[in-house]
Amino acid sequence: MIFHPISNCYVEDVYHVWRECFRVLKKEGVLLAGMDNGFNFLFDDTDTSPLTVTHKLPFNPLKDPLLYEKYVATDGVQFSHSLEEQVGGQLKAGFILTDLYEDRDRAGILPQYAPQYIATRSVKP
């Protein structure tokens, strides 16, 4: 079993992550993965109403020097990923998706409107 908590936000290309997970698991091994769906990256402030979209998706501070400097100094370099990269990447690596769950933060305004996280359970056939 691989327990992969929300950490893909620190990896620019997540396809490598899914391929390595598939490679190291034995047959019928389980991958439990948590992922950010990207919504958190749309806004600089999710605690104040109204929410104002300040970034486009996918979020990649390596492509904008000003964002890079800001995030290196505060949150660290993080990336958003599409569902195609997150869930589709697991499928392309060879996994069989057996379950999916959405979740929300407990604080801030954004959770009132949409879940920000997904968790998947996938199996290596």
C-alpha positions as CSV (number, residue, x, y, z in Angstrom):
1,M,0.0,0.0,0.0
2,I,1.1,3.5,-0.7
3,F,-0.5,6.4,1.3
4,H,0.1,9.5,-0.7
5,P,-1.1,12.6,1.2
6,I,-1.7,15.9,-0.4
7,S,1.9,16.5,-1.7
8,N,1.5,16.7,-5.5
9,C,1.3,20.5,-5.1
10,Y,5.1,20.4,-4.6
11,V,5.7,18.6,-7.9
12,E,5.5,20.3,-11.3
13,D,4.9,17.1,-13.3
14,V,2.7,14.6,-11.4
15,Y,2.8,11.9,-14.2
16,H,6.2,10.8,-12.8
17,V,4.7,10.4,-9.4
18,W,1.9,8.0,-10.6
19,R,4.3,6.0,-12.8
20,E,6.6,5.5,-9.8
21,C,3.7,4.5,-7.6
22,F,2.6,1.9,-10.1
23,R,6.2,0.6,-10.6
24,V,6.9,0.0,-6.9
25,L,3.5,-1.5,-5.9
26,K,3.0,-5.3,-6.1
27,K,0.1,-6.7,-8.0
28,E,-3.2,-5.8,-6.3
29,G,-1.4,-3.1,-4.3
30,V,-3.5,-0.1,-3.3
31,L,-2.7,3.6,-3.8
32,L,-4.5,6.0,-1.5
33,A,-3.9,9.5,-2.8
34,G,-5.0,12.9,-1.6
35,M,-4.9,15.9,-4.0
36,D,-5.8,19.5,-4.2
37,N,-8.3,20.1,-7.0
38,G,-6.8,23.6,-7.8
39,F,-9.5,25.8,-6.4
40,N,-7.3,27.1,-3.6
41,F,-4.9,28.4,-6.2
42,L,-7.5,30.7,-7.8
43,F,-7.5,33.2,-4.9
44,D,-5.0,35.0,-2.9
45,D,-7.4,35.4,0.0
46,T,-10.1,32.7,0.8
47,D,-11.0,34.3,4.1
48,T,-12.6,37.5,2.8
49,S,-15.8,38.0,0.9
50,P,-16.3,38.6,-2.0
51,L,-13.8,36.0,-3.4
52,T,-11.8,37.5,-6.2
53,V,-10.0,35.3,-8.7
54,T,-6.4,36.4,-8.9
55,H,-4.8,33.5,-10.7
56,K,-5.5,31.2,-13.6
57,L,-5.2,27.5,-13.6
58,P,-3.0,25.7,-13.8
59,F,-1.1,27.6,-11.2
60,N,2.7,27.5,-11.9
61,P,4.8,30.2,-10.2
62,L,7.9,29.1,-12.1
63,K,6.4,30.8,-15.2
64,D,6.0,34.1,-13.5
65,P,9.0,35.7,-11.8
66,L,6.9,37.9,-9.5
67,L,4.8,35.0,-8.3
68,Y,7.9,32.9,-7.8
69,E,9.5,35.5,-5.5
70,K,6.2,35.9,-3.5
71,Y,5.7,32.2,-3.0
72,V,9.3,31.4,-2.2
73,A,9.1,34.0,0.6
74,T,5.8,32.8,2.0
75,D,4.2,29.4,1.1
76,G,7.0,27.8,-0.9
77,V,6.7,26.9,-4.6
78,Q,3.5,25.0,-5.2
79,F,1.6,24.0,-8.3
80,S,-2.0,23.2,-9.2
81,H,-2.9,20.2,-11.3
82,S,-6.0,19.4,-13.4
83,L,-8.1,16.3,-12.7
84,E,-6.8,15.0,-16.0
85,E,-3.3,15.1,-14.5
86,Q,-4.4,13.8,-11.1
87,V,-7.0,11.1,-11.8
88,G,-6.2,10.6,-15.5
89,G,-2.5,10.3,-14.6
90,Q,-3.3,7.4,-12.3
91,L,-5.3,5.7,-15.0
92,K,-2.6,6.3,-17.6
93,A,0.0,4.8,-15.3
94,G,-2.2,1.6,-15.3
95,F,-4.2,1.9,-12.0
96,I,-7.8,1.0,-11.7
97,L,-9.7,3.7,-9.9
98,T,-12.0,2.1,-7.2
99,D,-13.2,5.1,-5.3
100,L,-13.1,8.9,-5.1
101,Y,-14.0,11.3,-2.3
102,E,-14.2,15.1,-2.1
103,D,-13.4,17.2,1.0
104,R,-13.3,20.8,2.1
105,D,-11.3,22.9,4.5
106,R,-13.1,23.8,7.7
107,A,-12.1,27.5,7.6
108,G,-12.5,30.3,5.1
109,I,-15.2,31.2,2.7
110,L,-14.3,28.9,-0.2
111,P,-15.5,25.7,1.4
112,Q,-19.0,27.2,1.4
113,Y,-18.9,27.1,-2.4
114,A,-16.9,24.1,-3.4
115,P,-14.8,21.2,-2.2
116,Q,-11.1,21.9,-2.6
117,Y,-9.7,18.4,-2.3
118,I,-10.1,14.9,-3.6
119,A,-8.9,11.5,-2.4
120,T,-8.8,8.4,-4.6
121,R,-8.3,4.7,-4.0
122,S,-6.7,3.0,-6.9
123,V,-5.4,-0.6,-7.4
124,K,-2.6,-2.0,-9.5
125,P,-4.2,-4.9,-11.4
